[in-house]
């Protein structure tokens, strides 16, 4: 016999299942729309930052015949900071920058203070102003500002040079290192720009880019050893560099497992070869000694 209460219960159950299914579909599509909108916003580059960034040109040569002015207002040739052996760290900034440049150069000064090497001794540092509207006086004030964060300001500032120049020289230099920036028309003297530290060999060849605001002193040292092609640094520096791998995401060097195994295998082969050579020499000497003793015994018997 048909039970009306059971039929009513089945009907409610079906309706609840249908409502649950519809609700799940609504939530699914709503979530998909939200993720799509977030992705579109993430992919959208603000107009101010369009065509702003760094095109890394590793192995390229910077022009050394450009003329700038130093913080004292004296004309200087860019190439005078390259002596053929000591590496150079290059930063590109402007001193009216409301925030980013100040943060970068402040952190950079702190990192320099954390190194055992001093600018002007093992390496040179050059900060070039990307604004042609700022002159030597502003560069000198910037140098004095960051000197307060240096452990040994007098010695370090002898090797940290703040240069200004005209638009032609600035454009030639920034293009050569792939530094893309632009003036913000609505904000007068301000620029949209990236942050980077560019490592150059003593001949002016680009060897490495750091795109971090807080470089570790140890990584600066390793990058300088790399830029110098081993002409600075001790045996440990060179051994670490030989086994290291640069991670551009973290802007740091770490030991490469493959290289460690590769050099470890080579070292093991050398050690085993040396051990076998010593063993062979010893065996040879023992055989020669035994042979001589045998000959002496035979001679004694004959006599």
C-alpha positions in Angstrom: 0.0 0.0 0.0 1.3 3.5 -0.9 2.5 5.5 2.1 1.8 9.2 1.6 4.2 10.3 4.3 7.1 8.3 2.7 6.2 9.9 -0.7 6.3 13.4 0.9 9.6 12.7 2.6 11.1 11.5 -0.8 9.8 14.7 -2.4 11.5 16.9 0.2 14.7 15.0 -0.1 14.8 15.4 -3.9 14.1 19.2 -3.6 16.9 19.6 -1.0 19.3 17.7 -3.2 18.3 20.0 -6.2 18.7 23.1 -4.0 22.1 21.9 -2.8 23.3 21.2 -6.3 22.2 24.6 -7.6 23.9 26.3 -4.6 27.1 24.4 -5.2 27.0 25.5 -8.9 26.4 29.1 -7.9 29.3 29.1 -5.5 31.6 27.4 -8.1 30.9 30.0 -10.8 31.1 32.9 -8.3 34.5 31.7 -7.2 35.6 31.3 -10.8 34.5 34.8 -11.6 36.4 36.2 -8.6 39.6 34.4 -9.5 39.3 35.6 -13.1 38.9 39.2 -11.9 41.9 38.9 -9.6 44.0 37.4 -12.4 43.0 40.2 -14.7 44.0 42.8 -12.1 47.2 41.0 -11.4 48.1 40.9 -15.1 47.2 44.6 -15.6 50.2 46.8 -15.3 49.5 50.4 -14.1 50.1 53.0 -16.8 52.8 54.6 -14.8 54.9 51.4 -14.8 54.4 50.4 -18.4 57.8 49.9 -20.2 59.6 50.2 -16.8 62.0 47.5 -15.8 65.4 45.9 -16.3 66.5 44.0 -19.4 69.6 42.1 -18.2 72.4 42.4 -20.7 75.0 40.0 -19.2 78.2 40.1 -21.1 77.5 43.5 -22.7 80.0 46.3 -22.5 79.1 49.7 -21.0 80.4 52.8 -22.8 83.4 54.2 -21.0 83.8 57.4 -23.0 80.8 59.2 -21.4 81.4 62.5 -19.5 79.6 63.3 -16.2 80.2 65.6 -13.2 81.2 64.3 -9.8 79.8 65.5 -6.5 82.4 68.3 -6.5 81.2 69.6 -9.9 84.4 68.4 -11.7 84.0 66.8 -15.2 84.9 63.1 -15.1 85.1 60.4 -17.7 83.0 57.3 -16.8 85.9 55.1 -17.9 88.2 56.5 -15.2 86.5 54.2 -12.6 87.6 51.1 -14.5 91.2 50.2 -14.0 91.1 46.8 -15.8 91.1 44.6 -12.6 88.9 46.0 -9.8 85.2 45.5 -10.3 82.6 48.2 -10.2 79.1 48.3 -8.6 76.7 50.6 -10.5 73.4 52.0 -9.2 71.0 54.3 -11.1 68.9 56.6 -9.0 67.7 60.2 -8.6 67.9 62.3 -5.4 64.4 63.9 -5.5 62.9 60.4 -5.4 60.3 60.4 -2.6 60.9 56.9 -1.4 62.3 54.1 -3.5 65.8 55.5 -4.2 66.3 56.5 -0.6 65.4 53.0 0.6 67.6 51.3 -1.9 70.7 53.5 -1.2 70.1 53.4 2.6 70.0 49.6 2.5 72.9 49.5 0.1 75.0 51.6 2.5 74.2 49.3 5.3 75.2 46.3 3.2 78.5 48.0 2.3 79.2 48.5 6.0 78.6 44.8 6.6 81.5 43.9 4.3 85.1 43.5 5.4 86.2 45.1 2.1 86.1 48.9 1.6 85.0 50.7 -1.6 88.0 52.3 -3.2 90.2 49.4 -2.1 89.0 46.1 -3.6 86.2 47.7 -5.8 84.5 51.0 -6.8 80.9 52.1 -6.5 79.3 54.5 -8.9 75.8 56.0 -8.4 74.6 57.8 -11.6 71.7 60.3 -11.3 69.1 59.5 -14.0 67.7 63.0 -13.7 69.4 65.7 -15.8 67.8 68.3 -13.6 69.8 67.5 -10.6 73.4 68.7 -10.3 76.5 68.2 -8.3 75.2 70.0 -5.2 72.3 67.6 -4.8 74.7 64.7 -5.4 77.0 65.9 -2.7 74.2 66.2 -0.2 73.1 62.7 -1.1 76.6 61.4 -0.5 76.7 63.1 2.9 73.3 61.6 3.8 74.3 58.0 3.1 77.7 58.5 4.8 75.9 58.4 8.1 75.0 54.7 7.5 78.6 53.7 6.7 80.9 52.0 9.2 83.9 53.7 7.8 82.5 56.8 5.9 85.7 58.6 5.0 87.4 55.6 3.5 84.2 54.3 1.8 83.3 57.6 0.2 86.6 57.7 -1.5 85.4 54.8 -3.5 81.7 55.7 -3.8 81.2 58.3 -6.5 77.9 60.2 -7.1 77.7 61.4 -10.7 75.3 63.7 -12.6 75.1 64.5 -16.3 73.1 65.6 -19.3 70.3 63.6 -20.8 72.4 62.3 -23.7 75.0 60.7 -21.4 72.3 59.3 -19.0 70.3 57.8 -21.9 73.4 56.2 -23.5 74.4 54.6 -20.2 70.9 53.4 -19.1 70.3 51.9 -22.6 73.6 50.0 -22.5 72.6 48.3 -19.2 68.9 47.7 -20.1 67.6 50.1 -17.4 64.1 51.2 -18.6 62.6 54.2 -16.8 60.4 57.2 -17.6 59.5 60.7 -16.4 56.1 61.1 -14.8 54.7 64.0 -16.7 52.0 64.8 -14.1 54.6 64.8 -11.2 57.2 67.1 -12.6 60.6 66.0 -11.4 59.6 62.4 -10.5 60.4 59.2 -12.4 59.0 55.6 -12.6 62.0 53.4 -12.4 63.2 49.9 -11.3 65.9 49.2 -8.7 69.0 47.3 -9.5 72.7 46.9 -8.6 74.8 46.2 -11.7 78.2 44.5 -11.3 80.8 45.3 -13.9 84.3 43.9 -14.5 87.3 46.1 -14.5 87.0 46.5 -18.2 83.3 47.5 -18.0 81.6 44.2 -18.9 78.3 43.5 -17.2 78.6 40.3 -15.1 75.6 40.3 -12.7 72.4 42.1 -11.7 70.9 42.3 -8.2 67.2 43.4 -8.2 66.8 43.4 -4.4 66.4 46.3 -2.0 68.3 44.5 0.7 71.4 42.7 -0.6 73.4 40.5 1.8 77.0 41.6 2.3 78.2 38.1 1.5 76.3 38.0 -1.8 77.8 41.4 -2.7 81.3 40.0 -2.0 80.7 36.9 -4.1 79.3 38.9 -7.0 82.4 41.1 -6.8 84.7 38.1 -6.9 82.8 36.9 -9.9 83.0 40.3 -11.6 86.8 40.4 -11.0 87.2 37.0 -12.6 89.1 35.9 -9.4 91.5 38.7 -9.2 90.2 39.7 -5.8 89.1 37.4 -2.9 90.9 34.6 -1.1 91.0 30.9 -1.8 87.7 30.3 0.1 85.9 33.0 -2.0 87.1 31.4 -5.2 86.3 27.8 -4.1 82.7 28.9 -3.1 82.2 30.7 -6.4 83.3 27.6 -8.3 80.6 25.5 -6.5 78.0 28.3 -6.3 74.8 28.9 -8.3 73.1 32.3 -8.5 69.4 32.4 -7.9 67.9 35.5 -9.6 64.7 35.2 -7.6 66.4 35.5 -4.2 69.3 37.5 -5.5 71.7 35.2 -3.7 74.4 32.6 -4.2 74.0 29.0 -2.9 76.1 25.9 -3.3 75.1 23.9 -6.4 74.7 20.2 -5.5 75.7 19.2 -9.0 78.9 21.3 -8.9 79.7 20.1 -5.4 79.4 16.5 -6.6 81.4 17.3 -9.8 84.3 18.9 -7.9 84.1 16.3 -5.1 84.4 13.5 -7.7 87.4 15.2 -9.3 89.0 15.7 -5.9 88.4 12.1 -5.0 89.9 10.9 -8.3 93.0 13.1 -7.5 93.3 11.7 -4.0 92.9 8.1 -5.2 95.4 8.6 -8.0 97.9 10.0 -5.5 97.3 7.1 -3.1 97.8 4.6 -5.9 101.0 6.3 -7.1 102.4 6.2 -3.5 101.4 2.6 -3.2 103.0 1.8 -6.6 106.2 3.5 -5.7 106.4 1.7 -2.4 105.8 -1.7 -4.1 108.4 -0.9 -6.7 111.0 0.0 -4.0 110.2 -3.1 -2.1 110.6 -5.3 -5.2 113.9 -3.6 -6.1 115.1 -4.1 -2.5 114.1 -7.8 -2.6 115.8 -8.2 -5.9 119.0 -6.7 -4.7 119.0 -8.8 -1.5 118.5 -11.9 -3.6 121.4 -11.1 -5.8 123.6 -10.5 -2.8 122.6 -13.8 -1.4 123.5 -15.6 -4.7 126.8 -13.9 -4.8 127.5 -14.9 -1.2 126.7 -18.6 -2.0 129.1 -18.6 -5.0 131.9 -17.2 -3.0 
